[in-house]
């Protein structure tokens, strides 16, 4: 059962976190392009699609920590420091996505659509830069969690050399 839970956990991580990191990373550059060509329906459609991917896969991504807890419980490592750090970093990544990235994407979409408060070009450019920075933080948090999951102390992989 442990192997099955681990497989589900890894698959959920790859299939949900991967698309969010890619779509969120593409959004700032696409936003800059859309701001550079106002009224471009294709640019707006791209932004909508990237935002939808981030929003939908973030929701489905809740399965990752749920399966992670089930796997950790099955392995008997719930109190391990590497796991606790991973949980904290995962919560931080989720917070960055939910509190900062998704709302900023929505605001940017409104600005590009013209339905929101008029945005000065400099402000819109700053918004794209801030989104790029936040996405970098989000991606770095997930990369750190991934490294911890692979190189965890007391690994059950049987490696005694740590490599």
Secondary structure as GFF3:
##gff-version 3
##sequence-region A 1 163
A	DSSP	alpha_helix	2	12	.	.	.	ID=ss1
A	DSSP	pi_helix	13	17	.	.	.	ID=ss2
A	DSSP	alpha_helix	18	36	.	.	.	ID=ss3
A	DSSP	alpha_helix	41	60	.	.	.	ID=ss4
A	DSSP	alpha_helix	62	75	.	.	.	ID=ss5
A	DSSP	alpha_helix	81	95	.	.	.	ID=ss6
A	DSSP	pi_helix	96	101	.	.	.	ID=ss7
A	DSSP	alpha_helix	102	113	.	.	.	ID=ss8
A	DSSP	alpha_helix	121	150	.	.	.	ID=ss9
###
